[in-house]
Amino acid sequence: MTRLFDFYIVPTPIGNIKDISLRAVEVLKEVDLIACEDTRTTQKLLNHYDIKTKCISYHKYNERERVNFFLQELENGRKIALVSDAGTPGICDPGNVIVKELQNKGFSVTSLPGACAVTTFLSQIPRDTEQFTFIGFIQRKEKQIAEIVKKYSAENLVFYDSPERILKTLQIVLETRGDIKIALGRELSKLYEEVVIDNVSKILEHYKDGIKGEIICMLCADEDKDASELIFRIKELKEKGFKDKEISVILSTLFGCNKNDVYKQSLNCN
């Protein structure tokens, strides 16, 4: 017998409407309510699979005020499913607020496996390591983008961005870290899906006439990760007003490297 839960987190297709599990369809049919970001978007999916369950809007602008309503429904014995417009709720989509409240109140919560742009993208990108850092949507301001790009230079950095901003973001990457290798995916699972892996200058050239669709990007880690991390720390300490000699002492102790080598790098680091 399948165990019954109070609250179900249900992934929905990120593009292709067929990318939904049999269990997800079954759950959406059997629960009493479906909480969703945009009822119009979710209704298209429900109509396709002949799901008649009632939808209630639940998005980042009303999630806190909806919590009490859902708690009352659950206390009355009703079962609820949470979906987002696309992908897995709680991953750059609403869900964290209600899940935290439900767990605090002792309600049972489960999440169904399913579509997620991050794993869909990364599974087709050759990588030297399984490790990566995902930051959701990257910041919008130029200075913030540059700081993030420098901070994670020793790691594979994965983020979402909009088609209106991604080319500007990549230009900042080029100026901050040079012509590094990146991977960019757009419209995953849709008709015009495209994944490009190349140096950032080549990708900027590829999309010189503009880009459309949902965007996910990975900046590849610098090959010399230790050196990259050291340079980032040098710049960070310089910005805080430390002198070259002070930096050499601090970082040689932290990284276990030669103090004179750190000093020389600090002198040449702007």
PyMOL commands that set and color helices and strands:
alter all, ss='L'
color gray80, all
select helices_A, chain A and resi 22-30+39-48+63-75+96-105+117-122+142-151+166-177+200-206+225-239+244-255+259-267
alter helices_A, ss='H'
color red, helices_A
select strands_A, chain A and resi 7-9+33-36+54-57+80-82+109-111+133-137+157-161+181-186+194-199+215-219
alter strands_A, ss='S'
color yellow, strands_A
deselect
rebuild
show_as cartoon
